[in-house]
Amino acid sequence: MEVEIVAGLAALAGLAIGLATGLAVRVSERAQHVPPPAAPQSALPPGAASVLSVLRSSAVVVDAEDRVVRASSAARAFGLVSGDRLMVDEVLAMARLVRRDGEIRETEIQIGPSRGRGRGDGRWFAVRVAPLGSQGLVLVLAEDLTEMRRVEAIRRDFVANVSHELKTPVGALSLLAETVESAADDPEAVRRFAGRMQQESVRLTNLVHDLMTLSRIQGDEPLPELRPVSLDKVIAEAMDRSQIKAGARNIELTGGGERGLTVRGDEELLVTALRNLIDNAIVYSPDNTRVAVATRRCDDRRHVEITVTDQGIGIPESDLERIFERFYRVDPARSRQTGGTGLGLAIVKHVTTKHGGEVTVWSKEGSGSTFTIRLPLLDGAPAAQGGAGAGGGVHGGPLRGGPRVSARRPTPADDGSIVYPTPPNPEGPAWT
């Protein structure tokens, strides 16, 4: 009788454990909006469920009939499992081979709507398949490699781009040095080539400086010692640093909008980002035009927009989505001729993101471009004192942190969302 009671209690305990495990799995699956597994959890070896629950990899257990008896929510979310079936034929074939010979197998697979179309489509997984117990069960572990592959691709591209960018000025310096040596008895040629060497040296210095800046800001670490920063001071300093370049082209730099706004951040980085936008506007603008910098408080009163608008050649629509990439140039010849490193807009993007903001761009070929940096205002920033630009902003809602392409260019005549300084010369070109 006691044996029967003990057996009954053991059966009840097993049933309770099975029900509790099944309930936990169902709760997790409901959170992922996926159906529960079709087969009972009691098919797992003792302790297997506890081990699987703490694994970081996506885990799937398949029985002798190729039915899924256990699947983590991540495995379902990634599309490895649907209902009680493995959805990847390659993994299912591996499971059958492992069940047959007991050997552990590994591979890398790609899963997604565009599977097989190339790098960047779908998600990549490192899959390891092993036998589990003696009942024909097979364990499938899948580790998501997508981010690792993306970072590795970025690293390879970055190294290749840096190598190319460094090779150009270094090669030019070497060639110019040989030319100067061969023209030692021609002072005029020496002076001319020495000037060229100085230009290449400046270009190399700028590239190294930009690389160091980008290395500092592109990581996940927050910026240290953020302090209250006056945007009036940032704009004045950025415009002052760009004044010589603008004066050489007879391009007028004008500033306007709401004054007295403050953000929390790194002043030097903000000046660098804004100067990059101003320099970029100068490079791609015809002589005798205007580049305008304006500020305004947004609708939510919690953010500020700084716009840099030019009357330049504009950016082709096909290039707009890529202009914030490192070393991407719309016009490579013009950029290199003017000493550009190809990193300016990438620095703008990362500086803005580090400050909890975003950068957007509107551009049309032949009509110029408008770049907008949007940043959170410092708590307690003073209200507008009647400055131009008080009122609504272009964007609403929370910031999303990445560069975006604006669908249309806001104008005072259109919606009043961006204030352009009034041209001091009535005969000058109008802002459109």
N, C-alpha and C positions, 0 to 999 in steps of 0.2 A: 504493500500500500504506500509506504514511504517513497519507494522508488517511483511509483506512478505520480505521487504528488510532486517530487523533485523534477521529474520529467515534464510535468505540466507547467510548473513554475518556469523551467528553462524555456519551454516553448513560448509562454507568455512574455518572458523577458526578451526573447528573440523577436517576437512580434512587436513589442513596444519599441525596441531599438530600430527595427525596420521602419515602423511608422514614423518615429521621430526623425530618422534620417530622410525618409521620403518627404516629410513635411518641410524640413529645412531646404531640401533641394527645390521643392515646389515654390516656396516663398522667394528664393533667389531667382527662380525662372520667371515668376510673375513680375518681378522688378525689371527683368529684361524683356518683358512682353513676348515670351516664347512659350510654346506648349511644353508640358512635363514629359519626361522620358516614358516610353511605353512599357519597358520591362521593369520588373521589381528590383529594388536596391539590394535585397537579400542575396542576389546572385554573386555579389562581390565577396572576395576572401575577407576573413576577419581583419579589421584594422585598415583595410584599403580605402574605405570612404574617408576616414580621418586624415590619412596621408594625402589623398587627392585634394581635399578641401583646402590644404595650406600651400599647394603648389602655385607658383606664379604663372606657369605655362598653361595654355589651354589644354584641358585634359578630356579624353574620351575613352570609354571602355566599351568594347564591342564583343558580343557573345559569339558562340559557335555558329549561329545562324546569321551572322553579320548584322544583328540588331544592336543598336546603341542602348546599353543598360545604364550608362552614366555619362553625363556630359556637363562640363562647366558652362556657366552663362557666357563666358568669353568665347568658347568654342561655337556656341549657337550664334552669338552676335557677329562673329567673323564669317559665318556661312560654312563652317566645317561640318555642321550637323543641322539637319532639319527633321523634326519629329523623332523617329527612331532610326534614321538612316544617315550614314556618312555620305556627304555630298561631293566628295572629291574622289574620282575614280582611281587616281594614282595612289592615294592613301589607302583606299579599300583593297586594292591589289596587294599593297605591302602587308596589310593586316592578314590577308589570306596566306601569303607566303610565310609570315612569322608563325602563324598557327600551325602550318604544315611542318616546318623544320625547326622551330624554336629559336632561330637566330635573330638577334636584334638588327634592325635596319634603320638607316638614316637617309634623309634627302632634304632638299630645299624645293619648295613649291611656291607658286604664285596663285593667289585667289582674288577674283574680282570680276567686274563686268567686262573689263577689257583684257582678260587673261591672255597672255601670249603676245600682246601687241608691243611690248617693249618696256624698258625701265620707266618707272614712275606710274604705271597703271596697276591698279589692284594693290594687294598687300602680299609681302613675302614672309614665308614661315620656314623655320628649321623644324623638320618633323622627325621624331624618333618613335619607332614602333617596337614594342617588346611584349613577350608573353606575360600573362598575369595569372598565376595559379595553374591548376591542372584541369580546369573545366572548359578549356577552349577559349577562355577570355583573352583579349588582346588589349593592351594599353597603348593609346596614341597620345603623345605629348607634342604640342606645337608652340614654338616660341616665335613671337612676332619680331621679324627682322626689319620691318619697313623703315623705321626711324634710323636704325643703324646703317642701313643701305643708303638712305638719303644723305645722312651726314658724311658717309664715306665718299659718295659721289660729289658732294659739295667740296670736300677736302681735296679730292683729285683735281676737280676743275679749278679750285683756287690755286693749288700748287702750279698747275699748268699755266694758268693766266699770269700769276706772279712771275714765273720763270720767263714767260714771253715778254712781259712788260719790263722786266729788269734787263733782259737781253738787248732790247732796242737801244736804250741810252748808253749802256755799257759798251755795246758794239760801236755806237757812234763816237763815243769818247776815244776808243782805241783807234778807230780809223782817222779821226781828226788829229790825234797825237802823232800818228805816222806822217800825216800830211804836213803838219807843222815842222816836224823834224826834217822832212825833205825840202821844205821851203825856208830853211833857216836864213838864207841870204836874201829873202824877199820880205822886208818888214811889213809891207802892206798886207801880203797874204797871211803872214803870221798873226797880225792884228785881227784880220777877218776870221780866221779859223779859231783863234783864241776866244772870240766872241761866241762862236758856235759851241765851243767846248763849255763855255760858261752857261749857255742856255741848257745844254744837255745835263750839266751838273745840277742846275736848279730843278730841272724836271725829275732827276733821280732823287734829289732831296725831298721834293714834294711827294713823290711816290712812297718813299720810306715813311715820311710823316703820316700820310694817309693810312698806310698799312698799320702803323702803330696805333693810330686813333681807332681804326676799325677793330683791331684786336682787343682794344680796351673795352669797347662798348657792345660787341656782338654776342658776348656770353650771356648766361642766365643770371649771373651775379648782379645784385642791385648796385646802383651807383652809391659810393660812400659820401657822407657829409653833404647831403642836399640842403641848400639854404634858400632863403627868399631871394628872388632875382627880379630886378626891375626890367620889364620888357623895353621901356624907353631906353635904358642903358644898353641893352643887348642890340637893339635896332641901330642906335647911333654908332656903336662900335663896329658892327658888321658893315654898315654903309661906309664908314670911314676907311676900313680896310680895303674896300672895293673901289674907292674913289679914283685911285690912280689908273686902274684898268679901265674904268668908265670914261675918265677924261681923255685917255688916248684914243678913244673912238668917238668922242664928243657925244657920249650918251649921258643923259641927265638922270641922276638918282633923286627921287622925291619920296618923302615920307609923310604919313598922315594917319588919321583915324583916332581912336580913343587912347588917351594917355593915362598914366598913373596905374597901369595894371601890373600885377605881381604874380609870379609863379614860383613854385619850389623846384629847384634843380641845380644843375652845374652850369654856371654862367659861361665858362669858356666853351663848353660843348654846345650850348645853345647859340653862342656867337658863331662858332664854326659851322653849324648846320645852316643858319640863316645866310652867312656869307657864301656858302656853297651854292645856295639857291640864287643869290644875287649875281655871283660870278657866272653861273650857268646862264642866267638871263642875258648878261652882257655878251657872252661868247656867241649866243645864237640870235643876237639882234643886229639889225643893220646900223650903220653909223647914223648919228643925228636923230636918234629916237630916245625913248624914255623907259626907264625901269622904275616901277612904283612899289613901295613897301607900305602896307597898311595894317592896322590892328582894329579888332572890334570884339566886343563881348557878345557871346552867343545867347540865344533865347533862354537857355536854362540858367543863365547868370552864373554858371559854375565853370564855364570854359571860355577860352579866348582863341581867336583865329588870327594868325599872321599870314598875310598874303603877299606874294611876290609876283607881279604881273609885268609882262614885257610885250613889246610890239614886234616880236621877232618872226622867225620863219615857221614856228610851230613844229609840232611833233606828229609824224604819221600815226594814224590810228593803230596800225599793226605793231608799232613799237611801244605804245603807251603802257602795256601790261609788263614790259620788261625793263623799263628805264631805271628802276631801283635796284636792279641786279648789279653785283660787283663786276666791273670791267665792261659792262654793256654800254656801247656807244651808238647813238643814232647816226652820227656822222663821224666815223673814226678819224678821217683825215683832218677835219676841222679841230677835233678834240686834241689830237696829238700836236697839231700846228700851234695851238694856243697853250700847250703845256698841261693839258688835262690828264688826270691819272685814270679816269674811268671809275673812280671810287666815290666821287662827291655825293651823288644822290643816294648811294648805299649808306653813306655816313649819315645823311639826313634822315633816312628811314630808321636806322638803329638809334640815333639820338632821340628822335621823337618817341619811339617805342619805349625807350628807357625812362622817359619822363611821363609815361602813362598816356601818351597822345597818339595821334595818327597824322599821316600826311596824305593829301589828295592832290590830284592834278587834273586840270582841264586844258585841252590844247586842240588847236585846229590849224592845219597847214595854211600858211599865209595870213593867219589872224593872231598869232602869238600864243602864249601859254600863261596859265595862272596856277601857281603852286600854293597850297594852303597847309600850314602847320596848325594843328588844333591841340591845345594843351589845357590841362585842368588849372583853373585859377587857384591861387593860395587862399585858404580859408580866411575870411575877413578882408579880402581885397576891397579897396574903396570903390564906391559906386561911381558911375560915369558922371562927370561934371559938365554935361552939355557938349562933350566932344563929338566930333563927327563920327558917326558909326555907332552911336548908342542905339540899341534896338535889337532886332532879331538876328539870328545867325543862320548860316547855311545849313548846318547839320543839326539833328536832334538826337536824343537818346544817348546811350552809353557808347564810349569809344571802343573800337574793336582792335586797335593796335597795329594794323598793317597798312601799307600804302594802298590807296584806291584810286580809280579813275572816275572823275566826275563826269556825269552824262552831259551836262550843259554848263555853260559859263554864266555865273550870276553877274548881273550888271545893275547899277543904280536904277536905270530906266526899266529894268525888268522886275526885280523883286527887292531891290535895296539891300541885298544881303552882303555885299562887299563894297566898301567905300574906296574909290580910287581918288587920289589927290587931284584937285583941279589943276590942269596944266597952267603954269604961269604965263605962257605965251598963248594968247587967244588964237593965233594963227597956226599953232602947232597941231599935230595929229590928235584927233579926239580919241578918248577911250571908248572902246566898243565892246 
